[in-house]
Amino acid sequence: QILSLLIVAVIFSIGTKGSYLNPNNIQTILGLAGIPIILCLGVHQVIIMGAMDLSMEGIIALSAVVSGFLIKNPHTSFDVGFWIFPIVMSIGGIAGMGNGIINTKLRMPSFITTLGISWAMFGLAVLISGGISIPIRDLRFQSIMNGEFLGIPWITIIALLAFAILFIIQRYTSLGKHMYAIGGDEILAKQAGVNVSK
C-alpha cells in the first residue's frame, strides 16, 4: 500500500512538474484528508466486526443541520459553542444504538438496517433545515477547520489523534479483541463468552 502511494505521488509529481509535492499543496491535501480519515475510522470499527454501515451519510447530514442551527448562525439565536460536541455525539450514539438493536435483536442484516437509518436521518435533516444553507459564524469552529499548527491543519491532527486512540483500543483492550473475534466468527465468539449483542 505504501509502495502504491509512492508510485502515485511520483506519477503526479512528474505530471505536475514537481508542484504536486509543493509544501502548500501537501498542506492542502492534508487538510482535505482530515474529515475522510475520521469517517473511515468510524466505519472501520463496524467492518472489522463483519458488518456494514451505510448510515454514515444520513447521520452526518442530521448532525450538520443540528450543529448549524445550534452554533452561532444567522437563522437562529442559539449559540451553544463547544457544547455542540456532546450533542452531536449523542445523535450519532442514538443512531448507532438503533442500528445495533435492530441488527442484533431483530436479526435484520446490517446492510438493510443502516440504509434505512440513513434515509430516516436524511429525512429529518431536510425536515429540520427546510433545505436552506446554514452558515456557521463562530470563529472558533472556523479556526478548527481552517487553522493549522506547525504547518499541519488542525483537522488532520484531530484525525491522527483519533487514529492513535482507536489503534490502542483495538490492539490493547478486551473491547478491541472482542470486535475482531466477532468479525472472525460470531458463533465462536459467542461460545467463547463474548457478549455479541452488546
C-alpha positions as CSV (number, residue, x, y, z in Angstrom):
1,Q,0.0,0.0,0.0
2,I,2.8,2.4,0.9
3,L,4.6,1.5,-2.4
4,S,1.4,2.2,-4.3
5,L,1.1,5.6,-2.6
6,L,4.7,6.4,-3.5
7,I,4.1,5.4,-7.1
8,V,1.0,7.6,-7.4
9,A,3.0,10.5,-5.7
10,V,5.8,10.1,-8.2
11,I,3.4,10.0,-11.2
12,F,1.6,13.1,-10.0
13,S,4.9,14.9,-9.4
14,I,6.1,14.2,-12.9
15,G,2.8,15.2,-14.4
16,T,2.7,18.5,-12.5
17,K,6.5,19.2,-12.9
18,G,7.1,19.0,-9.2
19,S,4.3,21.3,-8.0
20,Y,2.4,18.3,-6.5
21,L,4.9,17.9,-3.7
22,N,5.0,21.7,-3.1
23,P,4.6,22.3,0.7
24,N,1.4,24.4,0.2
25,N,-0.1,21.6,-1.9
26,I,0.7,19.0,0.7
27,Q,-0.8,21.2,3.4
28,T,-4.0,21.4,1.3
29,I,-4.1,17.7,0.7
30,L,-3.7,17.0,4.5
31,G,-6.5,19.5,5.3
32,L,-8.8,17.9,2.8
33,A,-8.0,14.4,4.0
34,G,-8.8,15.1,7.7
35,I,-12.5,14.6,7.6
36,P,-12.5,11.5,5.3
37,I,-9.9,9.9,7.6
38,I,-12.2,10.4,10.6
39,L,-15.2,9.0,8.7
40,C,-13.2,5.9,7.6
41,L,-12.0,5.3,11.2
42,G,-15.6,5.2,12.3
43,V,-16.8,2.8,9.5
44,H,-13.7,0.6,10.1
45,Q,-15.0,-0.3,13.5
46,V,-18.1,-1.8,12.0
47,I,-16.3,-3.6,9.2
48,I,-13.9,-5.4,11.4
49,M,-17.0,-6.9,13.2
50,G,-18.1,-8.3,9.8
51,A,-21.0,-5.8,9.4
52,M,-21.8,-2.9,7.0
53,D,-22.7,0.6,7.9
54,L,-24.5,2.7,5.3
55,S,-26.0,5.2,7.8
56,M,-22.9,7.4,8.0
57,E,-24.1,9.9,5.4
58,G,-27.5,10.4,6.9
59,I,-26.1,10.8,10.4
60,I,-23.6,13.3,9.1
61,A,-26.4,15.3,7.4
62,L,-28.6,15.4,10.5
63,S,-25.6,16.3,12.7
64,A,-24.5,19.1,10.4
65,V,-28.0,20.6,10.3
66,V,-28.4,20.4,14.1
67,S,-24.9,21.9,14.5
68,G,-25.7,24.7,12.0
69,F,-28.8,25.7,14.0
70,L,-27.3,25.5,17.5
71,I,-23.9,27.1,16.8
72,K,-23.9,30.8,16.1
73,N,-25.6,31.4,12.8
74,P,-27.8,34.0,11.0
75,H,-31.0,31.9,11.2
76,T,-31.5,31.3,15.0
77,S,-30.5,32.9,18.3
78,F,-28.8,29.7,19.6
79,D,-25.1,29.7,20.4
80,V,-24.2,26.6,22.4
81,G,-20.5,26.8,21.5
82,F,-18.5,23.7,22.2
83,W,-21.4,22.0,23.9
84,I,-22.3,21.0,20.4
85,F,-19.8,18.2,20.6
86,P,-21.7,16.1,23.2
87,I,-25.0,17.0,21.4
88,V,-23.7,15.7,18.1
89,M,-22.1,12.7,19.7
90,S,-25.4,11.9,21.3
91,I,-27.1,12.0,17.9
92,G,-24.5,9.6,16.5
93,G,-24.8,7.4,19.6
94,I,-28.6,7.1,19.4
95,A,-28.5,6.3,15.7
96,G,-25.7,3.7,16.2
97,M,-27.6,2.2,19.1
98,G,-30.7,1.9,16.9
99,N,-28.6,0.2,14.2
100,G,-27.2,-2.2,16.8
101,I,-30.5,-3.1,18.4
102,I,-32.3,-3.7,15.0
103,N,-29.3,-5.8,13.8
104,T,-28.8,-7.9,16.9
105,K,-32.2,-8.2,18.4
106,L,-34.4,-8.3,15.2
107,R,-31.6,-10.1,13.2
108,M,-32.1,-7.7,10.3
109,P,-29.0,-7.6,8.1
110,S,-26.8,-4.5,8.8
111,F,-26.9,-3.5,5.1
112,I,-30.7,-3.0,5.2
113,T,-30.7,-1.7,8.8
114,T,-28.2,1.0,8.3
115,L,-29.6,2.0,4.9
116,G,-33.0,2.6,6.4
117,I,-31.5,4.6,9.3
118,S,-29.6,6.7,6.8
119,W,-32.7,7.7,4.8
120,A,-34.5,8.4,8.1
121,M,-31.7,10.7,9.2
122,F,-31.7,12.4,5.7
123,G,-35.4,13.0,6.0
124,L,-35.1,14.5,9.5
125,A,-32.2,16.8,8.3
126,V,-34.3,18.1,5.3
127,L,-37.4,18.5,7.6
128,I,-35.5,20.5,10.2
129,S,-33.5,22.6,7.8
130,G,-36.2,23.2,5.2
131,G,-33.5,22.8,2.5
132,I,-31.7,26.1,3.4
133,S,-28.0,26.7,3.7
134,I,-26.8,27.3,7.3
135,P,-23.5,29.3,7.5
136,I,-21.7,29.0,10.8
137,R,-20.5,32.3,12.2
138,D,-18.5,31.0,15.2
139,L,-14.8,31.9,14.5
140,R,-13.6,29.2,16.9
141,F,-15.0,26.4,14.7
142,Q,-13.8,28.1,11.6
143,S,-10.3,28.2,13.1
144,I,-10.5,24.4,13.8
145,M,-11.4,23.7,10.2
146,N,-9.1,26.2,8.6
147,G,-6.3,26.7,11.2
148,E,-3.0,24.9,11.5
149,F,-0.3,24.1,14.0
150,L,3.3,24.0,12.8
151,G,2.1,23.9,9.2
152,I,-0.2,20.9,9.8
153,P,-4.0,21.6,9.6
154,W,-5.8,21.1,12.9
155,I,-8.4,18.8,11.4
156,T,-5.5,16.5,10.3
157,I,-4.1,16.5,13.8
158,I,-7.5,15.6,15.2
159,A,-7.8,12.7,12.7
160,L,-4.3,11.4,13.7
161,L,-5.2,11.6,17.4
162,A,-8.5,9.6,16.7
163,F,-6.4,7.0,14.8
164,A,-4.0,6.7,17.7
165,I,-6.8,6.2,20.2
166,L,-8.6,3.6,18.1
167,F,-5.4,1.8,17.4
168,I,-4.7,1.4,21.1
169,I,-8.3,0.3,21.8
170,Q,-8.2,-2.3,19.0
171,R,-4.7,-3.7,19.9
172,Y,-4.5,-3.5,23.6
173,T,-8.1,-3.7,25.1
174,S,-10.6,-6.5,25.5
175,L,-13.1,-4.5,23.6
176,G,-10.8,-4.4,20.5
177,K,-10.1,-8.1,20.8
178,H,-13.9,-8.9,21.1
179,M,-14.6,-6.8,17.9
180,Y,-12.1,-8.9,15.9
181,A,-13.4,-12.1,17.4
182,I,-17.0,-11.2,16.3
183,G,-15.8,-10.3,12.8
184,G,-13.9,-13.6,12.6
185,D,-16.8,-15.8,13.6
186,E,-19.8,-14.5,15.6
187,I,-20.9,-18.0,16.7
188,L,-17.4,-19.0,18.0
189,A,-17.1,-15.6,19.7
190,K,-20.4,-16.2,21.5
191,Q,-19.3,-19.7,22.5
192,A,-16.1,-18.1,23.9
193,G,-18.2,-15.9,26.2
194,V,-18.2,-12.7,24.2
195,N,-21.4,-10.7,24.6
196,V,-22.1,-10.4,20.9
197,S,-25.4,-8.4,21.2
198,K,-23.7,-5.9,23.5
